Amino acid sequence: MHLFAFVSHMTSDIITPALDRRFEVGRVSLLCHESDLGYAYDIAGVCRSQHLPVTVETLPADNQPLVLQQRLRELLQAPACLNLSAASPVQAALAYEIARKRHLPVMALDHAHDRLIWLGAADPSAPPGGSDIADGLSLEDYFALYGCRVREARYRLRQRDVRLEQLAAGLAQRAASFPHELSLLNRLCNELDARQFSRRLLPRSEHFLRNWLQQSGMVSFDHIGHMRCRDAPSHLFLSGGWLEVWLLALVARMAPHMPISDAASGIKVSHQGVENEYDVAVMCNNQLFLIECKTTAPASPRLRGVGLENLFKLDSAVRLGGLDAQAMLVSLYPPTSSETNRARVQQIATLSGSGLRQADDSLRRWLLGRHV
């Protein structure tokens, strides 16, 4: 099938039907104004990475409807299918009328739920209206749509460290009740002397933490109790990376039962020379979900707070290159009321404190677009 997809803004809905084998798309034509060629070329790059033949066709401006209509009549020849998910209102109206007269199937996608909507006569062999679009986008594909490049990832959905996940699960369980232990561990790992030992002593009263660290084999202690990590990976894990490892493990556990196509932790992405690192990234229902982890203790004596600066930083990071992503901040301590309000305004989900005990359910609801 020859798929014609309009491009007036960026959304994964433009390309996901072409990656769904049920549509049997053999060729893609991207239709756009000259001002949107950048979007079209990024999408074309993803098509080529999937070995899908693709062309980019420019269209006259919307304020020239008769010229635009003539151009569409030239392009939209059977057999073909139209994807109007990212068409402008003028493009959609003109294209739909041409398709109706020529009995061409016309589709759009319900972006929030990644479901198919047939606007005109559908091919009997095609998926019915309301079908869930196959989840074929990788993280590399999704970021490429927005002109971003994935440079590296510490762990991937199918390339994880089972031993570290077991250790991380134990720390997460402890963090829900005794967050000060894990924020203390973070501090010990990040305040180091010239010997790379912790400047602070691990208090003798911290029996659980001392025993856990000794059994982990990740640290050593000097004769008075200063701690040193065994190597760089151990330091990364103990200084907060354990929370990323644990969250990715939860995502991996629910992946067989959900529309999750890809996930990674410690993923570095660049866009026009600007680099960002995301603690956890998940592709679910062909949409991007980004998680920021925070294991430091708040400055507030009430032991509340995630830092407004962290919320603003996360809000900025999820919009890199115009990304259309959902964001969540996971922390050991709950946010203050003002931070909760700010997170609500910025549409950032939060998971913290004792809520970590229900992280599995909270993550699942968030990834499915339900209130957390």
C-alpha positions in Angstrom: 0.0 0.0 0.0 1.1 3.6 -0.7 0.6 5.7 2.4 0.3 9.5 2.0 1.0 11.2 5.3 0.6 14.9 5.9 3.2 16.8 8.0 2.2 20.2 9.4 3.7 19.5 12.9 5.6 16.6 14.5 3.9 13.7 16.0 4.7 10.0 16.0 1.2 9.4 14.6 2.5 10.3 11.1 4.8 7.3 10.9 3.4 4.6 13.2 0.8 3.2 10.8 3.6 2.6 8.2 5.5 0.5 10.8 2.4 -1.6 11.6 2.8 -4.7 9.3 -1.0 -5.2 9.2 -1.3 -2.2 6.8 1.3 -3.7 4.4 2.7 -0.3 3.6 5.3 -0.6 0.8 5.9 3.1 0.2 5.4 6.4 2.0 5.0 9.9 0.7 5.2 12.8 3.1 3.3 15.9 2.1 4.2 19.2 3.7 4.7 22.9 3.1 8.3 24.1 2.6 8.3 25.5 6.1 7.8 22.0 7.5 10.5 20.2 5.4 12.7 19.8 8.5 10.0 17.7 10.1 9.5 15.7 6.9 13.2 14.9 6.5 13.5 13.7 10.1 10.5 11.4 9.5 12.0 10.2 6.2 15.2 9.3 8.0 13.2 7.0 10.3 11.5 5.4 7.3 14.8 4.7 5.7 16.2 3.2 8.9 13.3 0.8 8.6 14.1 0.1 4.9 10.8 1.7 3.9 10.9 3.6 0.5 9.9 7.3 1.1 9.6 10.5 -0.8 8.9 14.1 0.4 6.5 16.2 -1.6 6.0 19.9 -1.1 2.6 21.5 -1.1 1.3 25.0 -1.8 0.4 27.1 1.2 -3.1 26.8 2.8 -4.0 30.3 1.7 -3.9 29.1 -1.9 -6.7 26.4 -1.6 -7.3 26.0 -5.4 -3.6 25.5 -6.1 -3.3 23.2 -3.2 -6.4 21.2 -4.3 -4.9 20.8 -7.8 -1.6 19.6 -6.4 -3.4 17.0 -4.2 -5.4 15.8 -7.1 -2.1 15.1 -8.9 -0.6 13.3 -6.0 -3.4 11.2 -4.5 -3.8 8.4 -7.0 -5.1 5.0 -6.2 -4.2 2.6 -4.8 -3.3 4.7 -1.8 -4.3 5.5 1.8 -4.3 8.9 3.5 -3.1 9.6 7.0 -4.6 13.0 8.2 -3.2 12.8 11.7 -0.9 15.8 11.2 -2.7 17.6 8.4 -3.7 21.2 8.8 -7.4 21.9 8.7 -7.3 23.1 5.1 -5.2 20.1 4.0 -7.5 17.7 5.7 -10.7 19.2 4.2 -9.3 19.2 0.7 -7.7 15.8 0.9 -10.8 14.2 2.4 -13.0 15.5 -0.4 -10.6 14.1 -3.1 -10.4 10.8 -1.3 -14.1 10.5 -0.9 -14.7 11.0 -4.6 -11.9 8.5 -5.5 -12.9 6.0 -2.8 -9.6 6.1 -1.1 -9.3 5.0 2.5 -8.6 7.9 5.0 -7.3 7.5 8.5 -6.3 9.5 11.6 -5.0 8.4 15.0 -6.3 9.1 18.4 -3.0 10.3 19.8 -3.8 9.9 23.5 -4.7 6.3 23.1 -2.8 5.4 19.9 -5.9 4.1 18.3 -7.0 4.0 14.6 -9.9 6.1 13.3 -11.2 5.5 9.8 -12.6 8.7 8.2 -13.5 7.1 4.9 -13.9 3.8 3.2 -11.4 1.4 4.7 -9.7 -1.5 3.0 -11.5 -4.7 4.1 -8.2 -6.3 4.9 -7.0 -3.4 7.0 -7.3 -3.3 10.9 -10.8 -2.1 12.0 -11.5 1.3 13.5 -10.6 1.4 17.2 -7.6 -0.9 16.7 -4.5 -0.3 18.7 -1.6 0.6 16.4 1.3 -1.8 16.7 4.0 -0.5 19.0 7.0 -0.5 16.7 8.9 2.6 17.6 12.3 2.3 19.4 13.8 5.1 21.5 16.2 5.8 18.6 13.3 6.1 16.1 11.3 8.3 18.4 14.1 10.7 19.2 15.1 10.8 15.5 11.7 12.1 14.7 12.6 15.3 16.6 16.1 15.6 15.2 17.7 14.1 18.3 20.3 11.3 18.5 20.6 8.7 21.1 24.4 8.5 22.0 24.4 5.8 24.6 22.3 4.0 27.2 23.5 2.4 30.4 20.9 -0.4 30.4 18.3 -1.4 27.9 15.0 -3.2 28.3 16.5 -6.5 27.2 20.1 -5.8 28.4 20.0 -5.5 32.1 22.0 -6.6 35.1 20.0 -9.1 37.2 22.3 -9.0 40.2 22.1 -5.2 40.4 18.3 -5.4 40.0 18.1 -7.6 43.0 20.3 -5.3 45.1 18.2 -2.3 43.9 14.9 -3.9 44.8 16.2 -4.3 48.4 17.2 -0.7 48.6 13.9 0.5 47.1 12.0 -1.5 49.7 14.1 0.0 52.5 13.8 3.6 51.0 10.0 3.5 51.3 10.3 3.4 55.1 13.8 4.7 55.8 14.7 7.3 53.1 17.3 8.9 55.3 19.5 5.8 54.9 19.6 6.1 51.1 20.1 9.9 51.1 23.0 9.3 53.5 24.4 6.8 51.1 24.2 9.3 48.3 26.0 11.9 50.4 28.8 9.4 51.4 29.3 8.6 47.7 29.5 12.2 46.6 31.5 14.0 49.3 34.9 12.4 48.8 38.5 13.3 49.9 41.6 13.0 47.8 41.8 9.3 48.5 38.3 8.8 47.1 37.0 7.9 50.6 33.9 9.5 52.0 34.6 12.7 54.0 32.0 11.6 56.5 32.0 8.5 58.6 29.2 6.0 58.3 27.5 6.4 61.7 27.8 3.2 63.9 24.1 3.4 64.5 23.4 2.7 60.8 23.5 -1.1 61.3 21.4 -2.0 58.3 23.3 0.2 55.9 26.7 -1.0 57.1 25.7 -4.7 56.8 24.1 -4.2 53.4 27.2 -2.4 52.1 29.6 -5.1 53.4 27.5 -7.9 51.9 27.2 -6.1 48.5 31.0 -6.2 48.0 30.8 -2.8 46.4 32.7 -0.8 49.1 35.5 -1.0 51.5 36.1 0.9 54.8 39.2 2.3 56.3 40.0 1.6 60.0 37.8 4.4 61.3 34.8 4.0 59.0 35.3 6.1 55.9 33.8 4.4 52.9 35.2 4.0 49.4 33.4 2.5 46.4 35.2 -0.4 44.7 35.0 1.0 41.2 33.1 3.6 39.0 30.1 1.3 38.3 29.7 0.7 42.0 29.9 4.4 42.8 27.3 5.2 40.1 24.9 2.6 41.5 25.3 3.5 45.1 25.1 7.3 44.6 21.6 7.0 43.2 21.8 4.8 40.1 20.1 2.0 42.0 16.8 3.9 41.7 17.1 3.9 37.9 18.0 0.2 37.8 14.9 -0.6 40.0 12.5 1.4 37.9 13.7 -0.1 34.7 13.3 -3.5 36.2 9.7 -2.7 37.1 9.1 -1.6 33.5 10.6 -4.8 32.2 8.4 -6.8 34.4 5.2 -5.2 33.1 6.3 -5.0 29.5 4.9 -8.4 28.4 1.5 -7.3 29.5 1.5 -3.7 28.2 2.2 -1.9 24.9 5.8 -1.2 25.8 8.2 -1.4 22.8 11.4 -0.1 24.3 13.0 1.3 27.5 16.4 2.3 28.8 18.1 3.9 31.8 21.0 6.4 31.8 20.1 7.4 28.2 22.1 10.3 26.7 20.5 12.2 23.8 21.9 15.1 21.8 20.1 17.8 19.8 22.0 20.5 17.9 25.0 20.3 20.2 22.9 20.2 23.4 23.1 17.0 25.3 20.7 15.7 27.9 20.7 12.6 30.0 17.4 10.9 31.1 17.4 8.6 34.0 14.7 6.3 32.6 13.0 6.5 29.2 10.1 4.3 28.1 8.2 3.9 24.8 4.6 2.9 25.5 1.8 3.0 23.1 4.2 4.8 20.7 4.6 7.7 23.1 7.6 8.7 25.1 7.7 8.7 28.9 10.7 10.2 30.8 11.6 9.7 34.5 13.9 11.8 36.6 15.2 10.2 39.8 16.3 12.1 43.0 17.9 10.4 46.0 19.3 13.4 47.8 17.7 14.7 51.1 15.8 18.0 51.1 17.3 21.0 52.9 14.0 21.4 54.7 14.0 20.2 58.3 10.5 18.9 57.7 12.1 16.4 55.3 9.9 17.4 52.4 10.8 18.8 49.1 12.2 17.8 45.7 13.4 21.3 44.6 11.5 23.6 42.3 14.7 23.8 40.2 14.4 20.1 39.5 10.9 20.5 38.3 11.9 23.3 35.9 14.9 21.3 34.7 12.7 18.3 34.0 10.1 20.4 32.2 12.8 21.8 30.0 14.5 18.4 29.3 11.3 16.8 28.1 10.8 19.5 25.5 14.3 19.1 24.0 13.9 19.5 20.2 10.1 19.9 20.6 9.7 16.5 22.2 6.1 15.5 23.0 6.9 13.5 26.2 5.2 12.7 29.5 7.4 13.3 32.6 7.6 11.9 36.1 9.8 12.8 39.1 10.6 9.9 41.5 12.1 10.9 44.8 12.8 9.5 48.3 11.0 12.4 49.9 7.6 13.9 49.1 7.3 17.3 47.5 6.1 20.4 49.3 2.6 21.7 48.6 4.1 24.5 46.4 6.1 21.9 44.5 3.0 19.7 44.1 1.1 22.6 42.6 4.0 23.5 40.3 4.3 19.8 39.2 0.5 19.9 38.4 0.8 23.0 36.3 3.8 21.5 34.4 1.9 18.2 34.1 4.7 16.3 35.8 3.7 13.2 37.7 5.4 12.5 41.1 6.1 9.4 43.0 7.8 9.6 46.3 8.3 8.5 49.9 6.0 5.7 51.1 4.4 5.8 47.6 7.4 3.8 46.4 5.7 0.7 47.8 3.0 1.1 45.1 5.5 2.1 42.4 4.5 -0.9 40.2 0.8 0.2 40.1 1.6 3.9 39.8 4.0 3.4 36.9 1.4 1.2 35.1 -1.4 3.7 35.5 0.9 6.6 34.4 2.1 4.7 31.3 -1.5 3.9 30.4 -2.5 7.6 30.7 -4.4 7.3 33.9 -4.2 9.6 36.9 -1.3 8.8 39.3 
